[in-house]
Amino acid sequence: MKKLFCLISLVVSISTYCQSTEAGKRQNDVFQSLQPSFFAIVVKDIEQSIEWYNNNLGFELANKTESKERGFVIANMTSSITQLELIELKGSMSLSEASKLSGASKLEGLFKIGFKTSFFDDYVQLLKKNNVNFHGDVVNDPNSGLRMVIIKDPDGTRIQLFEK
């Protein structure tokens, strides 16, 4: 009887170890699948910024969208390694201007960081498990046709995840 109890205990221990090792490997696979995808920056003058990013960093203009009623112009630019979204927002201000005011919500500079992952569903579940602050729900991006979601870091920086 004692041998049977030891054998059952050993089988349960090995099974538990294998499951936890597999879960750890799966989580590591999820982390390793995360890749930078694009960066979005709020700018004061879209035309000047398009020229600067083209001349100085080699980004090429892919497309440009304007919505006068919503107060923005977006220029999507590409390079051989990443994409850049420049956003001119009506009423935005620089960090130095914002430091003089309270309650500023639209600042020039980094707006969000984007990543692609081939483990999109697993990643979303992991983020929910870790109580990450989601900025909206998972949606289908109309430009790429891919699912995406935006999360916020502890400081409120937006991070957008796309399925790969």
C-alpha positions as CSV (number, residue, x, y, z in Angstrom):
1,M,0.0,0.0,0.0
2,K,2.9,2.3,0.9
3,K,4.5,1.7,-2.5
4,L,1.2,2.4,-4.3
5,F,0.9,5.7,-2.4
6,C,4.5,6.6,-3.4
7,L,3.9,5.7,-7.0
8,I,0.7,7.8,-7.2
9,S,2.4,10.7,-5.5
10,L,5.3,10.5,-8.0
11,V,2.9,10.4,-11.0
12,V,0.9,13.4,-9.7
13,S,4.2,15.3,-9.0
14,I,5.5,14.6,-12.5
15,S,2.2,15.5,-14.1
16,T,2.0,18.8,-12.1
17,Y,5.6,19.6,-13.0
18,C,5.0,18.9,-16.7
19,Q,1.9,21.1,-16.8
20,S,3.6,24.0,-15.0
21,T,6.7,23.7,-17.3
22,E,4.4,23.7,-20.4
23,A,2.5,26.7,-19.1
24,G,5.8,28.5,-18.5
25,K,7.0,27.6,-22.0
26,R,3.7,28.8,-23.5
27,Q,4.0,32.1,-21.6
28,N,7.6,32.4,-22.8
29,D,6.5,31.8,-26.4
30,V,3.9,34.5,-26.0
31,F,6.5,36.9,-24.7
32,Q,8.9,36.0,-27.5
33,S,6.3,36.6,-30.2
34,L,6.0,40.3,-29.3
35,Q,7.6,42.4,-32.0
36,P,7.8,46.2,-32.5
37,S,5.4,47.2,-35.3
38,F,5.0,51.0,-35.4
39,F,5.3,54.2,-33.5
40,A,2.8,57.2,-33.5
41,I,3.9,60.7,-32.6
42,V,1.8,63.8,-32.3
43,V,3.4,66.6,-34.2
44,K,2.8,70.3,-34.5
45,D,3.3,70.6,-38.3
46,I,2.6,67.5,-40.3
47,E,4.2,68.6,-43.6
48,Q,7.4,69.7,-41.8
49,S,7.5,66.4,-39.9
50,I,6.9,64.3,-43.0
51,E,9.9,66.0,-44.7
52,W,12.1,65.7,-41.6
53,Y,11.4,61.9,-41.1
54,N,11.9,61.3,-44.8
55,N,15.1,63.3,-45.0
56,N,16.7,62.3,-41.8
57,L,15.4,58.7,-41.1
58,G,14.5,57.5,-44.5
59,F,10.7,57.1,-43.9
60,E,8.6,57.2,-47.0
61,L,5.0,58.6,-47.0
62,A,2.6,55.7,-47.5
63,N,-0.7,57.6,-47.1
64,K,-2.2,60.6,-45.5
65,T,-5.7,61.1,-44.0
66,E,-7.4,64.3,-42.9
67,S,-10.5,64.9,-40.9
68,K,-11.2,68.6,-40.5
69,E,-14.4,68.0,-38.5
70,R,-12.4,65.8,-36.0
71,G,-9.4,68.1,-36.1
72,F,-6.6,65.7,-37.2
73,V,-4.3,64.9,-40.1
74,I,-2.5,61.5,-40.1
75,A,0.5,60.6,-42.2
76,N,1.5,56.9,-42.3
77,M,5.2,56.4,-43.2
78,T,7.3,53.3,-43.7
79,S,10.9,52.3,-43.5
80,S,12.6,48.9,-44.1
81,I,12.2,48.0,-40.4
82,T,9.1,49.7,-39.0
83,Q,6.2,52.1,-39.6
84,L,5.6,55.5,-38.2
85,E,2.3,57.3,-37.8
86,L,2.5,61.1,-37.5
87,I,-0.6,62.8,-36.1
88,E,-1.3,66.5,-36.2
89,L,-4.0,67.3,-33.7
90,K,-5.9,70.6,-33.6
91,G,-5.3,72.0,-30.1
92,S,-2.3,69.9,-29.2
93,M,0.6,71.5,-27.4
94,S,4.3,70.8,-26.7
95,L,5.5,69.5,-23.4
96,S,7.0,72.9,-22.5
97,E,3.6,74.6,-23.2
98,A,1.8,71.9,-21.2
99,S,4.1,72.4,-18.2
100,K,2.7,75.9,-17.9
101,L,-0.9,74.7,-17.8
102,S,-2.9,72.1,-15.8
103,G,-5.2,69.6,-17.3
104,A,-3.6,69.3,-20.7
105,S,-4.6,66.2,-22.5
106,K,-3.1,66.5,-26.0
107,L,0.6,66.8,-26.1
108,E,3.1,66.7,-29.0
109,G,5.5,63.8,-28.8
110,L,5.0,60.0,-28.3
111,F,1.3,59.0,-28.6
112,K,1.4,55.2,-28.6
113,I,3.7,52.3,-29.3
114,G,2.5,49.3,-31.4
115,F,3.4,45.6,-31.5
116,K,2.4,42.6,-33.6
117,T,2.1,39.2,-32.1
118,S,1.3,35.8,-33.5
119,F,-0.2,34.8,-30.1
120,F,-2.8,37.6,-30.0
121,D,-5.5,35.7,-28.1
122,D,-3.0,34.3,-25.6
123,Y,-1.5,37.7,-25.1
124,V,-4.9,39.4,-24.5
125,Q,-5.8,36.6,-22.0
126,L,-2.4,37.1,-20.2
127,L,-3.0,40.9,-20.0
128,K,-6.4,40.4,-18.6
129,K,-5.0,37.9,-16.1
130,N,-2.5,40.5,-15.0
131,N,-5.2,43.2,-14.7
132,V,-3.8,45.4,-17.4
133,N,-5.8,48.6,-18.1
134,F,-7.5,48.1,-21.5
135,H,-8.3,51.3,-23.5
136,G,-11.4,49.9,-25.3
137,D,-12.1,46.4,-26.5
138,V,-10.5,44.1,-29.2
139,V,-11.6,45.5,-32.6
140,N,-10.9,44.8,-36.2
141,D,-8.7,47.6,-37.6
142,P,-10.3,48.9,-40.8
143,N,-6.9,49.6,-42.5
144,S,-5.2,46.3,-41.9
145,G,-8.1,44.0,-41.4
146,L,-6.4,42.6,-38.3
147,R,-7.7,42.5,-34.8
148,M,-6.1,44.9,-32.4
149,V,-6.4,46.3,-28.9
150,I,-5.0,49.2,-27.0
151,I,-3.7,48.9,-23.4
152,K,-2.2,51.5,-21.1
153,D,1.0,51.3,-19.0
154,P,1.0,52.6,-15.5
155,D,1.7,56.1,-16.7
156,G,-1.1,56.0,-19.3
157,T,1.1,55.5,-22.4
158,R,-1.0,53.7,-25.0
159,I,0.4,50.4,-26.4
160,Q,-1.4,48.9,-29.3
161,L,-1.3,45.2,-30.0
162,F,-2.1,43.7,-33.5
163,E,-2.5,40.1,-34.4
164,K,0.2,38.9,-36.7
